[in-house]
Amino acid sequence: MYLNKEVKETIFKKHGKSEKDTGTPEGQVALFSHRINHLSGHLKNNRKDYNTERSLVKLVGKRRHVLDYLKAKDIERYRAIIKELGIRK
């Protein structure tokens, strides 16, 4: 599986406060980005997989919602995570 416990812990350790802290917006955005990248690669090979396409669109919306929240709360943290993950608006 592409997203197991160890992968999640490394994502949250790198982008969050700790490997157990899953609630920070930066950690959530990083996890969503990892999942989005995986689903995008899957859709390049399986372009008629409409369920995965729908899931991808929902994930992008969730990530955008968390990023909007972070932008409203702390613009510096928002800019840092955008730059670090290479996300564009």
Backbone as a chain_set.jsonl record, in Angstrom:
{"seq": "MYLNKEVKETIFKKHGKSEKDTGTPEGQVALFSHRINHLSGHLKNNRKDYNTERSLVKLVGKRRHVLDYLKAKDIERYRAIIKELGIRK", "coords": {"N": [[0.838, -1.188, 0.0], [0.461, 2.253, -0.68], [0.287, 4.23, 1.257], [1.135, 3.831, 4.214], [1.546, 3.317, 7.795], [4.161, 4.127, 8.482], [4.869, 5.881, 6.417], [3.018, 7.935, 6.777], [3.815, 8.827, 9.321], [6.382, 9.848, 8.753], [5.701, 11.945, 7.045], [4.178, 13.611, 8.745], [6.098, 14.106, 10.666], [7.981, 15.574, 9.275], [6.539, 17.805, 8.299], [4.729, 18.561, 10.269], [4.321, 19.181, 13.81], [5.12, 16.982, 15.324], [5.497, 13.387, 14.916], [3.172, 12.251, 15.771], [1.332, 14.25, 15.834], [-1.31, 14.979, 14.136], [-2.998, 16.986, 13.518], [-2.181, 19.517, 12.691], [-2.421, 22.138, 10.29], [-0.407, 22.245, 8.327], [0.62, 19.636, 8.282], [-1.663, 18.222, 7.484], [-2.104, 19.301, 4.925], [0.23, 18.466, 3.662], [-0.113, 15.679, 3.743], [-2.472, 15.416, 2.218], [-1.434, 16.362, -0.201], [0.446, 14.389, -0.82], [-1.264, 12.211, -1.225], [-2.757, 13.224, -3.381], [-0.798, 13.44, -5.384], [-0.211, 10.728, -5.727], [-2.71, 9.732, -6.666], [-2.947, 11.203, -9.006], [-0.881, 10.17, -10.565], [-1.881, 7.585, -10.858], [-4.151, 8.106, -12.376], [-3.021, 8.911, -14.761], [-2.273, 6.559, -15.949], [-4.661, 5.132, -15.931], [-7.043, 6.355, -17.355], [-9.807, 6.257, -17.539], [-10.87, 5.785, -15.096], [-13.21, 6.768, -13.251], [-14.133, 6.942, -10.645], [-11.821, 7.269, -9.111], [-11.034, 9.688, -10.166], [-13.052, 11.366, -9.239], [-12.574, 11.166, -6.496], [-10.074, 12.38, -6.425], [-10.7, 15.027, -7.126], [-12.254, 15.732, -4.922], [-10.313, 15.55, -2.892], [-8.56, 17.589, -3.65], [-10.208, 19.769, -3.222], [-10.555, 19.593, -0.422], [-7.919, 20.044, 0.401], [-7.586, 22.651, -0.536], [-9.447, 23.973, 1.068], [-8.299, 23.7, 3.648], [-5.93, 25.07, 3.185], [-6.944, 27.642, 2.673], [-7.973, 28.227, 5.196], [-5.581, 28.271, 6.671], [-4.321, 30.397, 5.433], [-5.933, 32.519, 6.203], [-5.518, 32.484, 8.959], [-2.677, 32.533, 9.498], [-0.507, 34.01, 7.549], [2.204, 33.735, 6.986], [2.925, 31.087, 7.652], [1.326, 29.849, 5.768], [2.495, 30.722, 3.343], [4.975, 29.508, 3.634], [4.415, 26.731, 3.59], [3.283, 26.448, 1.079], [5.439, 27.12, -0.563], [7.265, 25.136, 0.194], [6.024, 22.721, -0.551], [5.508, 23.169, -3.178], [3.091, 24.0, -4.291], [0.646, 25.511, -6.332], [-1.638, 28.232, -6.732]], "CA": [[0.0, 0.0, 0.0], [1.286, 3.449, -0.838], [0.183, 5.124, 2.41], [1.085, 3.046, 5.442], [1.79, 4.051, 9.025], [5.495, 4.735, 8.474], [4.853, 7.014, 5.486], [2.29, 9.015, 7.445], [4.642, 9.364, 10.395], [7.453, 10.682, 8.191], [5.091, 13.176, 6.527], [3.829, 14.477, 9.868], [7.331, 14.506, 11.345], [8.642, 16.58, 8.458], [5.739, 19.01, 8.09], [3.983, 18.912, 11.462], [5.13, 19.39, 15.015], [5.708, 15.687, 15.648], [4.926, 12.326, 14.089], [1.849, 11.907, 16.299], [0.467, 15.42, 15.732], [-1.916, 14.931, 12.813], [-3.987, 18.048, 13.4], [-1.691, 20.79, 12.177], [-2.789, 22.345, 8.883], [0.713, 21.911, 7.451], [0.657, 18.186, 8.158], [-2.813, 17.799, 6.69], [-1.859, 19.689, 3.534], [1.279, 17.584, 3.139], [-0.718, 14.362, 3.531], [-3.354, 15.542, 1.052], [-0.592, 16.5, -1.391], [0.999, 13.061, -1.108], [-2.347, 11.408, -1.795], [-3.099, 13.802, -4.683], [0.247, 13.036, -6.323], [-0.395, 9.304, -6.016], [-3.897, 9.551, -7.502], [-2.673, 11.782, -10.321], [-0.103, 9.168, -11.287], [-2.783, 6.486, -11.187], [-5.051, 8.527, -13.45], [-2.28, 8.989, -16.016], [-2.295, 5.216, -16.529], [-6.039, 4.638, -16.0], [-7.769, 7.603, -17.546], [-11.255, 6.068, -17.458], [-11.226, 5.463, -13.717], [-13.954, 7.96, -12.855], [-14.22, 7.004, -9.184], [-10.582, 7.869, -8.64], [-11.062, 11.09, -10.585], [-13.934, 12.057, -8.297], [-11.84, 11.237, -5.229], [-9.011, 13.37, -6.598], [-11.312, 16.353, -7.085], [-12.637, 15.976, -3.534], [-9.092, 15.794, -2.127], [-8.064, 18.923, -3.998], [-11.087, 20.7, -2.513], [-10.206, 19.551, 0.998], [-6.626, 20.711, 0.579], [-7.813, 24.081, -0.745], [-10.142, 24.475, 2.251], [-7.325, 23.809, 4.736], [-5.008, 26.157, 2.829], [-7.649, 28.907, 2.889], [-7.991, 28.427, 6.645], [-4.239, 28.639, 7.097], [-4.052, 31.731, 4.896], [-6.658, 33.479, 7.029], [-4.97, 32.487, 10.316], [-1.251, 32.903, 9.567], [-0.065, 34.094, 6.159], [3.591, 33.285, 6.864], [2.9, 29.621, 7.607], [0.723, 29.512, 4.47], [3.516, 30.918, 2.305], [6.048, 28.526, 3.826], [3.988, 25.395, 3.153], [3.098, 26.527, -0.372], [6.774, 27.102, -1.153], [7.915, 23.87, 0.48], [5.39, 21.629, -1.308], [5.433, 23.519, -4.599], [1.69, 24.088, -4.705], [0.291, 26.805, -6.901], [-3.066, 28.534, -6.555]], "C": [[0.881, 1.249, 0.0], [1.291, 4.337, 0.394], [0.028, 4.287, 3.673], [1.468, 3.925, 6.633], [3.131, 4.781, 9.006], [5.554, 5.963, 7.56], [4.141, 8.205, 6.121], [3.134, 9.657, 8.545], [5.763, 10.246, 9.863], [6.893, 11.994, 7.641], [4.786, 14.129, 7.671], [5.062, 14.931, 10.639], [8.017, 15.642, 10.592], [7.86, 17.895, 8.411], [4.941, 19.453, 9.312], [4.9, 19.167, 12.634], [5.831, 18.106, 15.432], [5.034, 14.63, 14.791], [3.541, 11.914, 14.555], [0.859, 13.056, 16.157], [-0.097, 15.497, 14.319], [-2.867, 16.093, 12.568], [-3.482, 19.355, 12.841], [-2.073, 20.935, 10.708], [-1.658, 21.98, 7.924], [0.813, 20.408, 7.221], [-0.479, 17.655, 7.305], [-2.611, 18.116, 5.217], [-0.806, 18.789, 2.909], [0.731, 16.188, 2.859], [-1.644, 14.378, 2.321], [-2.535, 15.626, -0.232], [0.025, 15.168, -1.794], [-0.06, 12.184, -1.77], [-2.735, 11.908, -3.188], [-2.07, 13.394, -5.735], [0.108, 11.568, -6.71], [-1.587, 9.08, -6.952], [-3.695, 10.128, -8.897], [-1.862, 10.809, -11.179], [-0.954, 7.988, -11.712], [-3.68, 6.859, -12.367], [-4.329, 8.706, -14.783], [-2.29, 7.642, -16.727], [-3.711, 4.698, -16.761], [-6.985, 5.822, -16.167], [-9.276, 7.459, -17.483], [-11.73, 5.67, -16.061], [-11.907, 6.691, -13.1], [-14.125, 8.061, -11.338], [-12.967, 7.625, -8.584], [-10.527, 9.345, -9.008], [-11.925, 11.918, -9.637], [-13.246, 12.213, -6.942], [-10.736, 12.286, -5.287], [-9.568, 14.786, -6.5], [-11.731, 16.7, -5.654], [-11.416, 16.276, -2.665], [-8.515, 17.177, -2.401], [-8.905, 19.985, -3.295], [-10.8, 20.751, -1.027], [-8.906, 20.291, 1.265], [-6.794, 22.217, 0.422], [-8.498, 24.695, 0.473], [-9.17, 24.671, 3.418], [-6.325, 24.926, 4.449], [-5.662, 27.52, 3.009], [-7.73, 29.245, 4.378], [-6.632, 28.919, 7.128], [-3.875, 30.045, 6.619], [-4.73, 32.805, 5.741], [-6.046, 33.595, 8.425], [-3.546, 33.034, 10.374], [-0.669, 32.852, 8.161], [1.365, 33.59, 5.977], [3.686, 31.762, 6.807], [2.325, 29.137, 6.277], [1.765, 29.615, 3.363], [4.625, 29.879, 2.405], [5.632, 27.15, 3.303], [3.764, 25.364, 1.645], [4.451, 26.406, -1.079], [7.434, 25.745, -0.983], [7.353, 22.724, -0.363], [5.278, 21.922, -2.808], [4.017, 23.557, -5.13], [1.45, 25.461, -5.294], [-1.214, 26.998, -6.785], [-3.815, 28.283, -7.827]], "O": [[1.939, 1.265, 0.63], [2.216, 5.131, 0.565], [-1.088, 4.064, 4.143], [1.685, 5.128, 6.486], [3.227, 5.921, 9.46], [6.204, 6.958, 7.884], [4.601, 9.342, 6.017], [3.163, 10.88, 8.683], [6.067, 11.282, 10.454], [7.535, 13.038, 7.756], [5.093, 15.319, 7.589], [5.071, 16.024, 11.206], [8.566, 16.559, 11.202], [8.45, 18.973, 8.475], [4.519, 20.607, 9.384], [6.107, 19.347, 12.469], [6.991, 18.129, 15.843], [4.112, 14.93, 14.032], [2.804, 11.283, 13.798], [-0.341, 12.854, 16.343], [0.553, 16.016, 13.412], [-3.48, 16.17, 11.503], [-4.287, 20.236, 12.538], [-2.05, 19.955, 9.963], [-1.91, 21.466, 6.835], [1.061, 19.959, 6.102], [-0.286, 16.746, 6.498], [-2.913, 17.291, 4.355], [-0.936, 18.393, 1.751], [1.076, 15.579, 1.846], [-1.609, 13.466, 1.495], [-2.904, 15.025, -1.241], [0.114, 14.857, -2.981], [0.217, 11.499, -2.755], [-3.011, 11.104, -4.079], [-2.436, 13.041, -6.856], [0.284, 11.204, -7.873], [-1.484, 8.325, -7.918], [-4.224, 9.589, -9.87], [-2.128, 10.649, -12.37], [-0.771, 7.447, -12.803], [-3.938, 6.037, -13.246], [-4.966, 8.658, -15.835], [-2.312, 7.583, -17.957], [-3.941, 3.914, -17.682], [-7.649, 6.233, -15.215], [-9.972, 8.469, -17.382], [-12.879, 5.264, -15.885], [-11.249, 7.543, -12.503], [-14.248, 9.165, -10.807], [-13.053, 8.421, -7.649], [-10.025, 10.161, -8.235], [-11.565, 13.04, -9.278], [-13.328, 13.27, -6.316], [-10.494, 12.995, -4.311], [-8.967, 15.647, -5.858], [-11.576, 17.843, -5.226], [-11.469, 17.151, -1.801], [-8.039, 17.851, -1.488], [-8.371, 20.989, -2.826], [-10.8, 21.828, -0.43], [-8.796, 21.061, 2.219], [-6.196, 22.983, 1.178], [-8.169, 25.812, 0.87], [-9.217, 25.696, 4.099], [-5.917, 25.647, 5.36], [-5.005, 28.463, 3.452], [-7.576, 30.401, 4.771], [-6.548, 29.872, 7.903], [-3.199, 30.792, 7.327], [-4.164, 33.874, 5.966], [-6.05, 34.676, 9.015], [-3.241, 33.895, 11.199], [-0.372, 31.775, 7.645], [1.701, 33.069, 4.914], [4.441, 31.214, 6.005], [2.782, 28.135, 5.726], [1.902, 28.707, 2.544], [5.153, 29.423, 1.39], [6.423, 26.477, 2.641], [4.034, 24.349, 1.004], [4.587, 25.682, -2.066], [8.088, 25.251, -1.901], [8.099, 21.864, -0.832], [4.989, 21.028, -3.604], [3.764, 23.193, -6.279], [1.988, 26.457, -4.81], [-1.97, 26.028, -6.746], [-5.029, 28.48, -7.878]]}, "num_chains": 1, "name": "protein.A"}
